[in-house]
Structure formats: structure tokens, C-alpha cells
Amino acid sequence: MGYRFSDLTDACQQDWRAYLEHDFVRALGAGRLDEDAFRHYLQQDYLFLVHFSRAYALAAYKSQTLAELRHAFEGLKTILDVELDLHVGYCREWGIGEDDLAALPEARATLAYTRYVLDTGCRGDLLDLHVALAPCLIGYGEIANWLNAQASTVRGAANPYDAWIAMYEGDAFQAAMHEERAWLDARLAEVTPERFARLTTIFRDATRLEIDFWQMGLDRAD
Ligand SMILES: Cc1ncc(C[n+]2csc(CCO)c2C)c(N)n1
């Protein structure tokens, strides 16, 4: 007993590194990612964020305390008022209008990932749901930090994806990532080895679905 978040990443190190260091991420960092691949990713990520908002609503439903309910409410509010607005604005800069977003067909990788998270949350408790969300919430912050540590990463106007990296390295996002880590560390400290094994399966599944999401972008898969 006495687990923490890093025990989850240690338990599936290979999948975790494959997600953080995916070819999509490397190409984005080097500024050589195909623009249509990025556009496809941005469109599907809009759908991802819509379902992600529903997962926060599910976290509210699964809350046992007022503090948990407030936490879920703040998360839902941030994603609706901040993340989705930012994303819609960013899509516009890439030539994707709001009408396009409203009419998007959902790719299989988006369907699989988002519904997996929602189903895991429905079946389990708040900790199961947070562990299913952790690759998303914590992974992107780690990706920005990993990219900044690579000599191949190009920053500034020479990289058309610089704003994407800037968003996830920013203080607001990094603070949210640390808060989520601390929440998970506190909860994981209490779980039995049997429960930890089940949580590892959820974390690994969600990490592999993130890998598929990157690959869907690269392949422009529907
Ligand atoms: C496939 C996919 N996975 C993770 C994220 C990252 N992300 C989505 S919402 C959120 C925090 C909300 O407050 C973060 C970090 C993404 N955009 N798309």
C-alpha cells in the first residue's frame, strides 16, 4: 500500500513513453507535422472536448462530498468557458469554422476513447473516473515539458505549432496538472494492491487510447 501517481506510469512505462513521444508529437515539436494531419486532429479534439465535458458532469454525479462536487463543477466550468472557447478560436485560425465543427463525423478513435472514459466512470467510482482521465490531464503537460527538453523541438515563429506547445507549458495548465497529480497521490495512498491492479488496467487502457488518438491524426483516419 501507499501508492502514488508515478506508480501508475511505472506500471505501464512502455505505453506511457509511446504516448508522450509519439511520432505525431515529435513532428509537431519539430514543426514538420503535416498540416492536414493537424487539422484532422484539431477537429476530432473538438469532439473529444465535448465528451470530456460530459465526463466532468459525471464526476459531479459521482461526488460524495461537497468539496468533490465543487471540484467537478469548477472543472466543467473551465472546460466550457475557457478550453472550448480557446479551441474554437484556434480551429478558426486553422481554417475550421464553427459550422464545420458542429457537423463533424466522429472518428472511431474518438468514439473509443471518450466512451471508454465515460463507461469506466459509470461503472466505477470517482477514483476510477479520474484515473481514466489522468493520461489526458497529466499527459499533455508532460508532453509539453518533454518537447521543451528535446534538441529537435523548434520554438517561436519558425514552428506553426508553437501556440499548441505554449498552451500546455503555460502556468495555468501546469498548475492544473500538479493539482490533479496531488489529488491522485492522496487517493492512491489509500488503495489496496488489488484495487491498484484494477486502476493500472484503466490507466493503461486510457494511455493506449491516447496513442490511437495521435495515430488517428497522422493517418487522417475516420
Ligand atoms: C485527445 C486529447 N487528450 C488530452 C487532451 C488535453 N486536455 C483536454 S481537456 C484538458 C484539461 C481541461 O481542463 C486537457 C489537458 C486533449 N486536448 N486531447
The ligand as an SDF file (V2000), in Angstrom:
LIG
                    3D

 18 19  0  0  0  0  0  0  0  0999 V2000
   -7.0450   13.5760  -27.0540 C   0  0  0  0  0  0  0  0  0  0  0  0
   -6.6860   14.6140  -26.0590 C   0  0  0  0  0  0  0  0  0  0  0  0
   -6.1200   14.2220  -24.9110 N   0  0  0  0  0  0  0  0  0  0  0  0
   -5.8060   15.1540  -23.9930 C   0  0  0  0  0  0  0  0  0  0  0  0
   -6.0620   16.4850  -24.2120 C   0  0  0  0  0  0  0  0  0  0  0  0
   -5.6750   17.5020  -23.1990 C   0  0  0  0  0  0  0  0  0  0  0  0
   -6.7730   18.0660  -22.4730 N   0  0  0  0  0  0  0  0  0  0  0  0
   -8.0350   18.0290  -22.8130 C   0  0  0  0  0  0  0  0  0  0  0  0
   -9.0140   18.8230  -21.6690 S   0  0  0  0  0  0  0  0  0  0  0  0
   -7.7390   19.1900  -20.7270 C   0  0  0  0  0  0  0  0  0  0  0  0
   -7.8690   19.9540  -19.4640 C   0  0  0  0  0  0  0  0  0  0  0  0
   -9.1760   20.5680  -19.2530 C   0  0  0  0  0  0  0  0  0  0  0  0
   -9.1760   21.4920  -18.2210 O   0  0  0  0  0  0  0  0  0  0  0  0
   -6.5890   18.7090  -21.2930 C   0  0  0  0  0  0  0  0  0  0  0  0
   -5.2860   18.8610  -20.7220 C   0  0  0  0  0  0  0  0  0  0  0  0
   -6.6550   16.8450  -25.4330 C   0  0  0  0  0  0  0  0  0  0  0  0
   -6.9360   18.1300  -25.7140 N   0  0  0  0  0  0  0  0  0  0  0  0
   -6.9560   15.8910  -26.3390 N   0  0  0  0  0  0  0  0  0  0  0  0
  1  2  1  0
  2  3  1  0
  2 18  2  0
  3  4  2  0
  4  5  1  0
  5  6  1  0
  5 16  2  0
  6  7  1  0
  7  8  2  0
  7 14  1  0
  8  9  1  0
  9 10  1  0
 10 11  1  0
 10 14  2  0
 11 12  1  0
 12 13  1  0
 14 15  1  0
 16 17  1  0
 16 18  1  0
M  CHG  1   7   1
M  END
$$$$
